[in-house]
Amino acid sequence: MDVTGAKWRKSTRSGGNGGACVEVADNLPGVVGVRDSKDPTGPILVFRPESWRSFVNLAKGR
């Protein structure tokens, strides 16, 4: 998967946890990328946008 041009971001709620964060790139066409912020050159998980939305909503308790 080519992630050239991905704009990675952390949650605004990720502070103060010792760097244990994930970064999300949701600007890629047709996919959402997720990676470990401590290993930006490591593996990337890729989800369909609707699957990612479902996960986020479940995590938020919606």
DOTIBA-637955 format. One line per 5 residues: number of its first residue (from 1); for each residue x, y, z of N, C-alpha, C, O. Coordinates in Angstrom, 2 decimals, always signed. Each point is the difference from the previous one (the first is absolute). Example, Ala and Ser with C-alpha at 12.3 -4.5 7.8 and 13.67 -1.06 7.14 Angstrom:
2
1	+13.19:-5.69:+7.80:-0.89:+1.19:+0.00:+0.90:+1.20:+0.00:+1.04:-0.02:+0.66 | -1.39:+1.07:-1.38:+0.82:+1.19:+0.06:-0.77:+1.09:+0.73:+0.51:+1.11:+0.17
***
This chain:
62
1	+0.86:-1.18:+0.00:-0.86:+1.18:+0.00:+0.89:+1.23:+0.00:+0.89:+0.13:+0.83 | -1.14:+0.75:-1.75:+0.75:+1.25:-0.10:-0.65:+1.04:+0.90:-1.16:+0.38:-0.21 | +1.90:+0.08:+1.20:-0.54:+1.02:+0.92:+0.69:+1.34:-0.20:-0.02:+0.86:+0.88 | +0.63:-0.69:-2.05:+0.60:+1.29:-0.33:-1.08:+1.07:+0.05:-1.08:-0.16:-0.58 | +1.35:+1.22:+1.27:-0.97:+1.09:+0.12:-0.92:-0.14:+1.20:-0.86:+0.85:+0.22
6	+1.03:-1.92:+0.55:-0.84:-0.17:+1.20:+0.29:+1.11:+1.00:+1.16:+0.36:+0.23 | -2.20:+0.18:+0.34:+0.12:+1.02:+1.04:-0.36:-0.66:+1.32:-1.17:-0.18:+0.32 | +2.20:-0.19:+0.44:-0.18:-0.72:+1.25:-0.31:+0.96:+1.12:+0.57:+1.09:+0.08 | -1.49:-1.49:+0.79:-0.37:+0.83:+1.15:-0.28:-0.88:+1.21:-0.43:-1.15:-0.13 | +0.68:+1.72:+1.29:-0.32:-0.66:+1.27:-1.27:+0.61:+0.55:-0.38:+1.12:-0.37
11	-0.27:-1.83:+1.23:-1.17:+0.53:+0.68:+0.42:+1.18:+0.87:+1.10:+0.01:+0.55 | -1.97:+0.95:-0.42:+0.28:+1.12:+0.90:-0.01:-0.46:+1.45:+0.45:+0.73:+0.88 | -0.94:-1.92:-0.63:-0.05:-0.56:+1.36:+1.16:-0.94:+0.29:-0.04:-0.74:+0.98 | +1.07:+0.75:-1.82:+1.08:-0.97:+0.15:+1.13:+0.45:+0.92:+0.94:-0.76:+0.20 | -1.00:+1.93:+0.37:+1.08:+0.49:+0.85:+0.08:-0.72:+1.33:-1.00:-0.49:+0.52
16	+2.22:+0.44:+0.03:+0.20:-0.52:+1.34:-0.08:-1.50:+0.16:-0.21:-0.49:+1.12 | +0.37:-0.27:-2.18:-0.07:-1.45:+0.14:+1.33:-0.67:-0.32:+0.03:-1.19:-0.32 | +1.05:+1.92:+0.40:+1.32:-0.57:-0.23:+0.29:-0.34:-1.45:+0.87:-0.82:-0.27 | -1.58:+1.43:-0.65:+0.26:-0.22:-1.42:-0.70:-1.21:-0.60:+0.24:-0.34:-1.15 | -1.10:-0.31:+1.92:-0.73:-1.17:-0.52:-1.20:+0.48:-0.80:-1.13:-0.02:+0.49
21	+1.37:+0.45:-1.71:-1.06:+0.58:-0.83:-0.05:-0.68:-1.36:+0.97:-0.62:-0.45 | -2.09:+0.74:-0.18:-0.11:-0.37:-1.40:-0.19:+1.27:-0.79:-0.49:+1.01:+0.52 | +0.88:-1.05:-1.78:-0.24:+1.10:-0.92:-0.92:-0.52:-1.10:+0.06:-1.16:-0.39 | -0.90:+2.05:-0.08:-0.99:-0.35:-1.02:+0.19:+0.92:-1.20:+0.21:+1.20:+0.15 | -0.28:-1.77:-1.34:+0.00:+0.77:-1.24:-1.31:-0.29:-0.70:-0.22:-1.10:-0.52
26	-0.67:+2.09:+0.51:-1.30:-0.20:-0.63:-0.17:+0.83:-1.27:-1.12:+0.25:-0.45 | +2.24:+0.19:-0.11:-0.05:+0.78:-1.24:+0.34:-0.82:-1.24:+0.10:+0.54:-1.10 | +0.07:-1.84:+1.27:+0.34:-0.86:-1.14:-1.27:-0.45:-0.71:-1.03:-0.22:+0.65 | +1.07:+0.07:-1.97:-1.21:-0.38:-0.73:-0.45:-1.42:+0.31:+0.69:-0.97:-0.32 | -1.86:+0.85:+0.93:-0.63:-1.30:+0.23:+0.50:-0.81:+1.17:-0.48:-1.11:+0.21
31	+1.45:+1.61:+0.56:+0.53:-0.74:+1.14:+0.33:+0.94:+1.15:+0.17:+1.21:-0.18 | -0.07:-1.79:+1.38:+0.48:+0.71:+1.18:+1.21:-0.78:+0.50:-0.10:-1.21:+0.24 | +1.24:+1.89:-0.09:+1.20:-0.65:+0.50:+0.17:+0.26:+1.49:-0.34:+1.07:+0.50 | +0.86:-2.07:+0.21:+0.24:+0.11:+1.44:+1.40:-0.56:+0.27:+0.35:-1.08:-0.48 | +0.44:+1.83:+1.26:+1.35:-0.46:+0.33:+0.37:+0.38:+1.42:-0.66:+0.84:+0.62
36	+1.70:-1.45:-0.10:+0.54:+0.28:+1.32:+0.84:+1.27:-0.09:+0.92:+0.06:-0.82 | -1.22:+0.93:+1.63:+0.73:+1.27:-0.07:+1.47:-0.16:+0.37:+0.83:+0.81:-0.42 | -0.49:-1.83:+1.20:+1.39:-0.22:+0.38:+0.81:-0.69:-1.09:+1.22:-0.05:+0.07 | -1.89:-0.47:-1.09:+0.66:-0.73:-1.08:-0.58:+0.43:-1.35:-0.66:-0.80:-0.67 | +0.90:+2.06:+0.28:-0.64:+0.51:-1.21:+0.42:-0.69:-1.30:-0.68:+0.15:-1.02
41	+1.76:-0.89:+1.04:+0.40:-0.73:-1.20:-0.41:-1.47:+0.08:+0.32:-0.79:-0.90 | -1.01:+0.42:+1.96:-0.44:-1.38:+0.20:-1.27:-0.31:-0.75:-0.41:+0.74:-0.90 | -0.22:-1.84:+1.27:-1.20:-0.45:-0.72:-1.17:+0.97:+0.13:-0.11:+0.74:+0.98 | -0.74:-0.77:-1.97:-1.20:+0.84:-0.04:-1.20:-0.90:-0.18:-0.03:-0.86:-0.88 | -0.96:+1.06:+1.72:-1.28:-0.69:-0.18:-0.86:+0.85:-0.92:+0.01:+1.23:+0.09
46	-0.75:-1.87:-0.97:-0.84:+0.72:-0.96:-1.43:-0.50:+0.14:-0.26:-1.20:+0.01 | -0.67:+2.16:+0.10:-1.42:-0.30:+0.16:-0.82:+0.72:-1.06:+0.40:+1.05:-0.49 | -1.53:-1.62:+0.15:-0.97:+0.73:-0.81:-0.57:+1.11:+0.87:-0.17:-0.20:+1.20 | -0.12:+1.36:-1.76:-0.51:+1.12:+0.82:-1.24:-0.37:+0.83:-0.10:+0.43:+1.15 | -0.83:-1.20:-1.71:-1.21:-0.35:+0.75:+0.34:-0.93:+1.18:-0.65:+0.07:+1.04
51	+1.64:-0.92:-1.21:+0.44:-0.87:+1.10:+0.65:+0.82:+1.10:-0.22:-0.24:+1.19 | +1.04:+1.20:-1.59:+0.65:+0.86:+0.99:-1.03:+0.81:+0.78:+0.10:+0.13:+1.22 | -1.10:+0.43:-1.92:-1.05:+0.76:+0.68:-0.74:-0.87:+1.00:-0.29:+0.45:+1.11 | -0.02:-1.68:-1.49:-0.67:-0.91:+0.91:+0.84:-0.26:+1.25:-0.52:+0.01:+1.11 | +1.81:-0.24:-1.30:+0.90:-0.21:+1.13:+0.02:+1.20:+0.94:-0.13:-0.14:+1.21
56	+0.28:+1.33:-1.78:+0.06:+1.23:+0.80:-1.31:+0.19:+0.77:+0.03:+0.33:+1.18 | -1.15:-0.53:-1.83:-1.29:+0.14:+0.67:-0.15:-1.01:+1.12:-0.52:+0.33:+1.06 | +0.96:-1.55:-1.28:-0.05:-1.02:+1.05:+0.89:+0.39:+1.18:-0.39:-0.13:+1.16 | +1.59:+0.62:-1.47:+0.93:+0.42:+1.07:-0.57:+1.17:+0.81:+0.25:+0.11:+1.20 | -1.01:+0.75:-1.87:-0.63:+1.15:+0.68:-1.28:-0.39:+0.74:-0.57:+0.82:+0.72
61	+0.13:-2.06:-0.89:-1.21:-0.46:+0.66:-1.28:+0.44:-0.68:-1.03:+0.14:+0.65 | +1.08:+0.08:-1.96:-1.19:+0.44:-0.75:-0.68:-1.18:-0.65:-1.01:+0.17:-0.67
***
